[in-house]
Amino acid sequence: MKKSKVINSDISRVISQMGHFDKLSIGDAGMPVPFGTEKIDLAVTNGVPNFMTVLENVLEELEVQSIELAEEIKTMNPDVLEQIKQLMPETSITFIPHEEMKQDLTNCHAFIRTGEMTPYANIILVSGVVF
């Protein structure tokens, strides 16, 4: 049995296949996922699992050099924005329009769907290197 904290086989597989500058997205239950982008659906019910729990878990294994967030998170979900900043204080953040973020999902290895029910709780993680 796998020893690390990411025990979901699909998430672990995607992370292990990522290289420098590759992208992985985590988001709320309502984010539309483009056809052709792998969706790893973790949503069980309203709020389960929540966005931050999944993000924290993924960060146990994925080296992240920068992140992309929707510009709208600043006003529509400042609590989640603050939690992200506290979790990743040294990570560079690029804010993009939500419509652009939805289109950028086509460039992600996968989208991890959570049960999060707050607006704009979506992130694109850009992979770094460990050396």
C-alpha positions, 0 to 999 in steps of 0.5 A: 500500500502507498505510504504517502498522504496522497492515496487517491490512485488517480491523483497520485498517477497524474502527479507522478507523470507531471514535469516542470511547468505542467499544470494540474487544477483543483476546483469547486463542484460547479467548474465546467471541465472541458471535454478532453481534460481528465476529471478526477471527481472526488465530490461526495455531497455539498462541501465534501471534500472541501477545496482546501482539504484537497489542495493541502493533500495535493501539495504533500506530493506536488512541487508547485512553483506558481499558481493561477487564480481567477481575478474574481476570487478577490471580491467573491471569495476572499476567505478562500484567497486568504487561506491559499495565501497562508498555505502557500506564502512564497508561491507566485500568484497570477490572477486571470479572468475566470473565463480565461481560467476555464479555457486554460483547463484544456492545458491541465493534465487533470481537473480535480473536482471537489464538493466545494460550494463557494464561488471561484474556489478554483486553482491551477497549480504550475509544477516546479522541480525539486532540484 
